[in-house]
Amino acid sequence: NSVRLVVFEGFSRSPSYFFNEKVLCGLGKGIQHKNKLNELGKIEAVRAIKRFIALTKKMHLTALVGVATAAVRNALDGDDFVRLIKRETNLVLYVASGKEEAEFSANGVLLGWPEASGLVCDMGGGSLEIADLSEGIVGYCETSPLGGLTLVEYQGSYDELDDFIKKSVEQLCSGLQLPVPNLYLVGGSFRVFAKLDMALSNYPLKVLHEYKIEIEQAERTIKWIFENDISKLGQKVDSSIERLLLLPMAARVLIHLINILQPRKIFFSSYGLREGILFYQMPDRIKNLDPLIEACRYQEKSSARFPGFGQKLFDWLVPIFKDLTTYELRLYHAACLLHDTTWKAHPDYRAEMSFETVTRTNLGGINHEERIFLALALMSRYKSMHYSKNLKLPLRILGKSRAKEAIVLGRAMRLGAMLSGTSISNLKKCKLFIKDKALYLNLSKSGKDLVAETVERRLKALADGLNISYYLLIS
């Protein structure tokens, strides 16, 4: 259905999108009747690829990979189209098999969820692929003709269509051990479904990646889709008419996936085949890195005043937070790496910008609760914040206790950054610790001049957040 150019910056564990553009050309439109690619779609596809090639000539790319999927794979003239693209653009298209497409999509999910377990379902214009994931390992992969364009062109009644979808999903999933724990949905039509669900739920965060819903919630949104026309859909979500027209078919497929697979949770992934191709090529030493921490390291390196200070700040403050799980430690680590990345903003807006940046930026390996925790901690790092029912967005996703933890972490980062002037050598002159239910800030004699009224105020704020007394020592 679409032709897309994605250019990734670097070959890191959490790559940034340098360029991302798509053209919905409908290459596979009508393919199930004629078994050939759409003529107008071919013209539009060639034009799009020519444009993309022209753009990349000025980007100094290290590699350019062309991959074709279901439409080209299934059409009788698919090979002719590959030769046409080679002749017109000098780009060699690799035609992925159905199982390869499923594996690529699963690898895309792993780019964001390193230890994902469940079933990846990637619905494109011409096919639906599934891939079984077990703790980060890709297993059973299969493909079916349940693509959005294919189903829109189905000739028959809705009852016959539903029967066709049901039988196709049963056959597609026949090699799986059921039920599956989680369902990871990939592809443009499922992303539109997520946008609609967010709108119907009045969800406060607009990041699609790792959006999670309950089964009952999915069924409610499916019902809403069936009861409303395209004009109503267009009022709820900002998507092209081409995407909206395919949404009812995605909803029909999702009904049967839910009924047959019986998943506990449904997740939406912004990462799919394109990201999977990149991840598939990564060496294991890169794949095994934490995508969240690597993304934050990159942000610090490119945006902070003193790259490297974030790690030292984490080492300095983490002793006062006892009994942190591995899950919590990585969030505290990520917050410290990001603590100074919005310093160029006007001081009056740094707190709000920190919050907006974390809740909207491209980060892998982090769910929505973790995003809000990081955002609130960074907001607290830049301005005095207190727990309040006015924190509607954080409280809706985080809850009261986690919101308080984030604010306290922010106060600790604020103390360390302000006390040292974000200087590693200054930070080494002071030690922060808890003893006998009291918070201590112990400065060496060479660091005694770092103390001022502001330091004591920040220290008191941190102690108040921990509900303990505090002492300032010089030794």
C-alpha positions as MATLAB code, in Angstrom:
seq = 'NSVRLVVFEGFSRSPSYFFNEKVLCGLGKGIQHKNKLNELGKIEAVRAIKRFIALTKKMHLTALVGVATAAVRNALDGDDFVRLIKRETNLVLYVASGKEEAEFSANGVLLGWPEASGLVCDMGGGSLEIADLSEGIVGYCETSPLGGLTLVEYQGSYDELDDFIKKSVEQLCSGLQLPVPNLYLVGGSFRVFAKLDMALSNYPLKVLHEYKIEIEQAERTIKWIFENDISKLGQKVDSSIERLLLLPMAARVLIHLINILQPRKIFFSSYGLREGILFYQMPDRIKNLDPLIEACRYQEKSSARFPGFGQKLFDWLVPIFKDLTTYELRLYHAACLLHDTTWKAHPDYRAEMSFETVTRTNLGGINHEERIFLALALMSRYKSMHYSKNLKLPLRILGKSRAKEAIVLGRAMRLGAMLSGTSISNLKKCKLFIKDKALYLNLSKSGKDLVAETVERRLKALADGLNISYYLLIS';
ca = [
       0.000    0.000    0.000;
       2.802    2.415    0.876;
       6.278    3.254   -0.360;
       8.462    4.694    2.357;
      11.952    6.078    2.845;
      13.357    5.908    6.367;
      16.867    7.135    7.097;
      18.281    6.233   10.505;
      20.975    8.244   12.179;
      23.836    6.025   13.263;
      23.849    2.304   13.977;
      23.137    2.562   17.682;
      20.827    0.427   19.819;
      18.188    3.178   19.794;
      18.541    4.864   16.384;
      17.069    8.271   15.625;
      14.928    9.007   12.590;
      16.923   11.347   10.373;
      14.278   11.302    7.617;
      10.890    9.597    7.295;
       8.449    9.999    4.385;
       5.763    7.767    2.915;
       3.576    7.738   -0.180;
       0.323    5.743   -0.141;
       0.432    4.618   -3.752;
      -1.869    1.563   -3.579;
       0.560   -0.687   -5.443;
      -1.434   -3.765   -4.426;
      -4.887   -2.350   -5.145;
      -6.952   -4.840   -7.154;
      -4.263   -7.507   -6.989;
      -6.574  -10.282   -5.806;
      -8.711   -9.980   -8.956;
      -6.070   -9.417  -11.640;
      -3.109  -10.921   -9.781;
      -1.078   -7.984  -11.077;
       0.177   -4.765   -9.574;
      -1.994   -1.696   -9.930;
      -0.893    0.273  -13.015;
      -1.417    3.695  -11.452;
       0.193    2.399   -8.277;
       3.285    1.369  -10.238;
       3.602    4.835  -11.751;
       3.266    6.466   -8.323;
       5.712    3.991   -6.771;
       8.371    4.670   -9.418;
       7.927    8.441   -8.973;
       8.222    8.102   -5.197;
      11.338    5.931   -5.366;
      12.961    8.288   -7.878;
      12.334   11.164   -5.487;
      13.725    9.177   -2.548;
      16.866    8.217   -4.477;
      17.410   11.860   -5.448;
      17.081   12.903   -1.794;
      19.494   10.255   -0.511;
      22.241   11.353   -2.891;
      22.720   14.403   -0.673;
      22.542   12.488    2.629;
      25.905   10.668    2.456;
      24.362    7.329    3.440;
      26.524    4.399    4.454;
      23.975    1.931    3.062;
      20.690    1.929    1.175;
      18.477   -1.149    1.402;
      15.350   -1.671   -0.691;
      12.775   -4.226    0.488;
       9.506   -5.159   -1.216;
       6.716   -7.030    0.563;
       3.366   -8.696   -0.146;
       2.176   -6.844   -3.257;
       5.388   -7.405   -5.236;
       5.833  -10.862   -3.725;
       2.380  -12.095   -4.802;
       1.865  -10.375   -8.162;
       2.552  -12.182  -11.417;
       4.378   -9.088  -12.655;
       6.301   -8.602   -9.398;
       9.618   -9.587  -10.963;
       8.967   -7.181  -13.837;
       8.415   -4.393  -11.305;
      11.711   -5.195   -9.559;
      13.482   -4.957  -12.922;
      11.654   -1.681  -13.670;
      12.871   -0.146  -10.398;
      16.420   -1.331  -11.115;
      16.297    0.173  -14.611;
      14.739    3.488  -13.553;
      16.564    4.103  -10.255;
      19.453    1.613  -10.049;
      17.981    0.380   -6.736;
      17.893   -3.393   -6.299;
      14.762   -4.434   -4.396;
      14.950   -7.481   -2.159;
      11.592   -9.254   -2.207;
      10.983  -10.585    1.306;
       9.082  -13.846    1.720;
       6.051  -13.848    4.007;
       7.976  -15.502    6.815;
      10.878  -13.094    6.386;
       8.465  -10.163    6.569;
       7.059  -11.594    9.802;
      10.563  -12.030   11.232;
      11.562   -8.481   10.269;
       8.455   -7.084   11.981;
       9.193   -9.108   15.103;
      12.736   -7.752   15.147;
      11.268   -4.267   14.920;
       9.266   -4.942   18.077;
      12.426   -6.235   19.773;
      14.154   -2.945   18.976;
      11.768   -1.349   21.466;
      10.935   -4.343   23.701;
      14.160   -6.353   24.198;
      12.444   -9.125   26.169;
       8.994   -9.074   24.586;
       6.859  -12.208   24.925;
       3.709  -12.755   22.920;
       2.555  -12.596   19.322;
       3.478   -9.868   16.827;
       0.746   -9.161   14.266;
       1.722   -6.867   11.376;
      -1.144   -5.875    9.096;
      -0.161   -4.256    5.827;
      -2.002   -3.513    2.629;
      -1.587   -6.953    1.105;
      -0.962   -9.364    3.971;
      -1.000  -10.071    7.691;
       2.126  -11.568    9.274;
       2.477  -13.126   12.710;
       5.614  -13.947   14.677;
       5.840  -15.612   18.055;
       8.167  -13.982   20.583;
       9.390  -15.670   23.731;
      11.570  -13.504   25.996;
      13.197  -11.740   23.076;
      13.558  -14.778   20.785;
      11.695  -14.980   17.452;
       9.988  -18.323   16.931;
       7.074  -19.404   14.737;
       6.474  -17.060   11.770;
       3.666  -17.196    9.229;
       1.829  -15.043    6.682;
      -1.724  -14.763    5.303;
      -3.557  -12.663    2.662;
      -5.443  -10.674    5.330;
      -4.179   -7.265    4.228;
      -6.307   -4.140    4.421;
      -6.497   -3.564    0.664;
      -7.201   -7.229    0.013;
     -10.129   -7.281    2.445;
     -11.624   -3.987    1.232;
     -11.884   -5.546   -2.231;
     -13.456   -8.796   -0.983;
     -16.500   -9.674   -3.070;
     -19.178  -11.119   -0.863;
     -21.423  -10.343    2.097;
     -20.097   -9.202    5.480;
     -21.053  -12.609    6.913;
     -18.984  -14.317    4.220;
     -16.137  -11.889    4.824;
     -16.151  -12.581    8.557;
     -16.191  -16.314    7.894;
     -13.204  -15.908    5.532;
     -11.283  -13.861    8.112;
     -12.086  -16.326   10.915;
     -10.900  -19.352    8.920;
      -7.795  -17.502    7.721;
      -6.841  -16.465   11.280;
      -7.415  -20.021   12.556;
      -5.148  -21.406    9.840;
      -2.580  -18.657   10.394;
      -2.378  -19.419   14.113;
      -2.599  -23.205   13.871;
       1.094  -23.642   14.712;
       0.921  -21.611   17.932;
       0.534  -22.653   21.536;
      -2.594  -20.863   22.765;
      -3.499  -18.633   24.497;
      -0.788  -16.025   23.931;
       0.222  -13.718   26.813;
       0.374  -10.472   24.832;
      -0.561   -9.184   21.393;
       1.803   -6.671   19.742;
       0.072   -4.858   16.886;
       2.161   -3.380   14.060;
       1.231   -1.544   10.860;
      -0.511    1.629    9.714;
      -4.092    0.419   10.192;
      -3.438   -0.747   13.748;
      -1.714    2.572   14.535;
      -4.873    4.397   13.404;
      -6.848    2.055   15.677;
      -4.619    3.102   18.591;
      -5.139    6.800   17.776;
      -8.900    6.290   17.778;
      -8.826    4.381   21.063;
      -6.792    7.193   22.636;
      -9.355    9.730   21.415;
     -12.312    7.725   22.712;
     -10.572    7.236   26.073;
      -9.460   10.871   26.318;
      -5.994    9.444   26.959;
      -3.606   12.175   28.140;
      -0.474   10.975   26.339;
      -0.213   11.009   22.525;
       2.715    8.605   22.080;
       1.565    5.528   20.146;
       4.574    3.346   20.890;
       3.912    0.935   23.774;
       0.326    2.139   24.164;
      -1.437   -0.604   26.130;
      -5.134   -1.472   26.276;
      -7.329   -4.098   27.881;
      -9.350   -6.549   25.783;
     -12.651   -4.940   26.824;
     -11.309   -1.567   25.708;
     -10.354   -2.942   22.288;
     -13.807   -4.468   21.878;
     -15.439   -1.135   22.744;
     -13.397    0.658   20.062;
     -14.186   -2.051   17.490;
     -17.893   -1.592   18.236;
     -17.548    2.180   17.803;
     -15.882    1.705   14.403;
     -18.714   -0.513   13.176;
     -21.376    1.942   14.372;
     -19.840    5.063   12.763;
     -18.938    6.057    9.230;
     -15.669    7.388    7.795;
     -16.647   11.022    8.383;
     -16.989   10.356   12.125;
     -13.652    8.534   12.135;
     -12.054   11.533   10.458;
     -13.347   13.780   13.232;
     -11.656   11.648   15.871;
      -8.242   10.926   14.347;
      -5.868   12.885   12.144;
      -5.155   10.274    9.461;
      -5.448   10.136    5.696;
      -8.700    8.993    4.106;
      -6.790    6.035    2.611;
      -5.875    4.825    6.094;
      -9.357    5.435    7.514;
     -10.975    3.363    4.757;
      -8.884    0.360    5.826;
      -9.662    0.723    9.556;
     -12.950   -1.269    9.575;
     -11.111   -4.228    8.040;
      -8.373   -4.005   10.645;
     -11.109   -4.019   13.297;
     -12.684   -7.154   11.794;
      -9.330   -8.942   11.793;
      -8.623   -7.846   15.361;
     -11.917   -9.331   16.605;
     -10.898  -12.767   15.421;
      -7.322  -12.412   16.635;
      -8.680  -11.646   20.116;
     -11.212  -14.493   20.043;
      -8.700  -17.092   18.870;
      -5.523  -15.948   20.655;
      -7.147  -14.873   23.955;
      -4.354  -12.442   24.890;
      -4.233  -10.778   28.311;
      -3.006   -7.409   26.988;
      -2.767   -5.614   23.658;
       0.201   -3.354   22.868;
       0.842   -1.121   19.871;
       4.306   -0.799   18.372;
       5.497    2.129   16.251;
       8.474   -0.040   15.317;
       7.917   -2.626   12.621;
       9.448   -4.003    9.459;
      11.721   -1.048    8.696;
      13.182   -0.927   12.190;
      13.357   -4.725   12.159;
      15.559   -4.735    9.058;
      17.982   -2.442   10.889;
      17.844   -4.459   14.125;
      18.297   -7.732   12.230;
      21.657   -6.484   10.920;
      22.962   -5.286   14.284;
      25.759   -7.294   15.895;
      24.847   -8.981   19.169;
      27.021   -6.590   21.172;
      24.709   -3.769   20.023;
      21.473   -5.754   20.333;
      22.274   -6.602   23.958;
      22.486   -2.946   25.013;
      19.572   -1.258   26.815;
      17.710    0.881   24.226;
      16.526    3.386   26.833;
      19.942    3.997   28.366;
      21.610    4.198   24.954;
      19.049    6.741   23.741;
      19.604    8.836   26.862;
      23.385    8.606   26.500;
      23.030    9.890   22.949;
      20.789   12.755   24.087;
      23.301   13.711   26.771;
      26.226   13.568   24.376;
      24.494   15.767   21.804;
      22.601   18.193   24.065;
      24.038   18.447   27.596;
      26.612   21.056   28.648;
      28.921   18.489   30.231;
      28.447   15.012   28.730;
      29.444   12.365   31.264;
      28.167   14.254   34.294;
      24.855   12.373   34.223;
      26.579    9.069   35.039;
      28.452   10.662   37.960;
      25.253   12.279   39.217;
      23.541    8.884   39.195;
      26.418    7.295   41.127;
      26.301   10.177   43.628;
      22.594   10.165   44.436;
      21.583    6.512   44.080;
      22.870    5.499   47.576;
      20.038    7.445   49.255;
      17.421    5.410   47.408;
      17.444    1.997   49.057;
      16.081   -1.277   47.713;
      15.591   -0.119   44.124;
      14.769   -2.884   41.658;
      16.664   -3.251   38.384;
      13.590   -1.815   36.684;
      13.715    1.278   38.923;
      17.490    1.706   38.712;
      17.443    2.065   34.928;
      14.786    4.795   35.194;
      16.850    6.702   37.768;
      19.894    6.249   35.536;
      18.005    7.501   32.468;
      16.745   10.558   34.375;
      20.280   11.512   35.416;
      21.548   11.178   31.843;
      18.764   13.501   30.649;
      18.919   15.957   33.553;
      20.732   18.720   31.621;
      19.612   18.178   28.031;
      17.186   21.133   27.908;
      19.568   23.714   29.364;
      19.391   25.882   26.219;
      15.714   26.608   26.817;
      14.724   29.814   28.600;
      14.940   29.214   32.398;
      11.228   29.973   32.769;
      10.321   27.100   30.460;
      12.972   24.442   31.080;
      10.742   22.402   33.387;
       7.823   22.317   30.961;
      10.129   21.656   28.004;
      11.714   18.719   29.836;
       8.273   17.237   30.401;
       7.195   17.770   26.790;
      10.450   16.396   25.384;
      10.316   13.115   27.294;
       6.618   12.544   26.663;
       6.989   13.080   22.922;
      10.519   12.091   21.930;
      11.488    8.826   20.225;
      12.549    6.511   23.048;
      12.654    2.714   22.943;
      12.553    0.321   25.860;
      10.142    2.473   27.863;
       6.408    2.220   28.495;
       4.007    5.085   29.129;
       4.212    4.895   32.924;
       8.008    5.076   32.720;
       7.820    8.037   30.323;
       5.678   10.013   32.732;
       7.953    9.078   35.654;
      10.984   10.408   33.754;
       9.132   13.509   32.599;
       7.927   14.367   36.101;
      11.387   13.748   37.620;
      12.988   16.095   35.076;
      10.312   18.694   35.637;
      11.044   18.513   39.373;
      14.769   18.842   38.629;
      14.168   22.295   37.130;
      11.576   23.776   39.468;
      10.165   23.330   42.951;
       7.316   20.847   42.731;
       5.053   19.281   45.316;
       2.607   16.424   45.121;
      -0.760   17.844   44.142;
      -4.015   16.643   42.697;
      -3.416   19.259   40.012;
      -0.896   16.879   38.413;
      -3.720   15.333   36.404;
      -1.690   13.759   33.602;
       1.026   12.169   35.785;
      -1.462   10.963   38.386;
      -3.750    9.344   35.821;
      -0.929    7.198   34.473;
       1.496    6.969   37.432;
      -0.565    7.066   40.578;
       0.164    8.974   43.795;
       3.122    7.031   45.219;
       5.074    6.853   41.955;
       4.476   10.551   41.289;
       5.962   11.361   44.694;
       9.010    9.173   43.939;
       9.595   11.015   40.672;
       9.414   14.410   42.401;
      11.927   13.296   45.050;
      14.311   12.024   42.366;
      14.025   15.394   40.655;
      14.923   17.154   43.920;
      18.003   14.970   44.314;
      19.142   15.766   40.771;
      18.483   19.454   41.371;
      20.604   19.429   44.513;
      23.521   17.618   42.863;
      23.518   19.753   39.716;
      23.157   23.054   41.558;
      25.670   22.204   44.300;
      28.405   21.187   41.840;
      27.596   23.490   38.943;
      27.437   20.250   36.911;
      31.184   19.824   37.520;
      32.388   16.289   38.179;
      35.340   17.521   40.237;
      33.017   19.563   42.481;
      30.622   16.628   42.892;
      33.522   14.524   44.173;
      33.977   16.984   47.050;
      30.635   16.069   48.608;
      28.874   12.898   49.639;
      25.138   12.303   50.042;
      23.937    9.498   52.312;
      21.254    8.439   54.776;
      22.098    7.297   58.287;
      19.830    6.708   61.283;
      16.813    8.049   59.388;
      18.517   11.336   58.524;
      19.870   12.758   55.281;
      23.496   13.913   55.342;
      25.401   16.079   52.914;
      29.076   15.797   53.818;
      31.511   18.212   52.116;
      35.284   17.997   52.175;
      37.257   21.046   53.326;
      38.104   21.826   49.707;
      34.387   21.902   48.933;
      33.141   23.968   51.855;
      32.859   27.100   49.710;
      30.261   25.354   47.569;
      27.738   25.785   50.394;
      25.279   28.678   50.358;
      21.692   29.323   51.417;
      20.437   27.844   48.147;
      22.220   24.561   48.855;
      20.612   24.244   52.278;
      17.216   25.015   50.769;
      17.628   22.287   48.142;
      18.877   19.845   50.789;
      15.864   20.577   53.000;
      13.476   20.089   50.066;
      14.993   16.676   49.364;
      14.825   15.676   53.046;
      11.205   16.814   53.233;
      10.375   14.650   50.234;
      11.969   11.673   51.993;
      10.164   12.567   55.261;
      13.401   12.652   57.263;
      15.599   15.277   58.938;
      18.820   16.542   57.356;
      22.344   17.623   58.367;
      25.071   19.521   56.540;
      28.606   18.442   57.494;
      32.055   19.721   56.576;
      35.024   17.450   57.280;
];
